């Protein structure tokens, strides 16, 4: 791994002091990037450190010119081995009006390494020909730039569906995954790699259940996550969202670092892409409420986009009708339409099927029942998302007539016969409280 550093010289300013002062040759140097110090860099990559330098000479030396700056990296042998000290990159450039005269070296390390310039030297001259220059050394304090070379690098931080396809949106109630890809950019094998924190910190905006999104470790690849120098692996979390009673509705990204088991090697902090989690309401209804044997039942799948994004290619699956207690269907038609190109936020679309329903209502046994189920697929501009739904159980209605008494003498006259008419529709009205009853004609009570 090579560690190269680029230093920029910014703000080389000759400051004149006219107030009486003790004569002194001096300068100040302050790291302006990266801040706050020390900055963190990926080991093996070329990075920039910018240091601003100001001539602060006073008294008789206040008109002397600062004409040369030398930055010196550590010459102390690095450890643990194998390693090589960091050096300047050949791409190092000087500010306008200045010339880079020399550079040297590259660096490799086995673990995270905090580094600081060992010395910064400025040369000042009392004349424009730079004859009789005077060096001024700085070996401590803010004049020395500092940084930390990180042994691990997060190369990807991506949300996916459960099949591993990258996604940027999903419906409330769905699960998704967060995959961190990490590379060992040090010169030694790093063992027991984990995310820190685990699970990663969720950066949410919008309306979320306090425990959402709930993320748990799915696994690592390889497992355990031990990486040789230059190798990569993944850490995967599965996250859940809720759709009821109050659906998650907002955006979330995730932030984490990766470290080894000994905490001697780590990565810079990284943040994933942003994923939108919004409500897609899918509802299945069967009408009419009073459904008699031989009637046509209408099944409607309504998709409502309460998300923050437009959904595309809204398509119903095949309709599944579940029959119970002797119910049967025939002449199934639909869906109509076959698909809807898109639904903007707040918009709804309905898919319709029809079927003839038959069934015999018994006086004692449970009534015939049908249930309809389907799913709606759609996408937010990426992989398909799917939300399933099942209707309420719709029974086949009828009325039952009985007579009392059930027999009488053949020669009797003015015998009273009572006809009992029973409405077999007594399930809860789904349009509101109370009960829904079906009315279908008159009950006649007479005398024979």
PyMOL commands that set and color helices and strands:
alter all, ss='L'
color gray80, all
select helices_A, chain A and resi 59-61
alter helices_A, ss='H'
color red, helices_A
select strands_A, chain A and resi 4-14+27-33+39-42+46-55+65-72+87-88+113-116+119-125+134-138+146-150+152-160+169-171+175-184+194-207+214-221+232-240+249-259+270-271+275-287+296-306+311-316+320-324+328-336+339-343+348-358+369-379+384-390+394-395+399-404+416-423+446-447
alter strands_A, ss='S'
color yellow, strands_A
deselect
rebuild
show_as cartoon
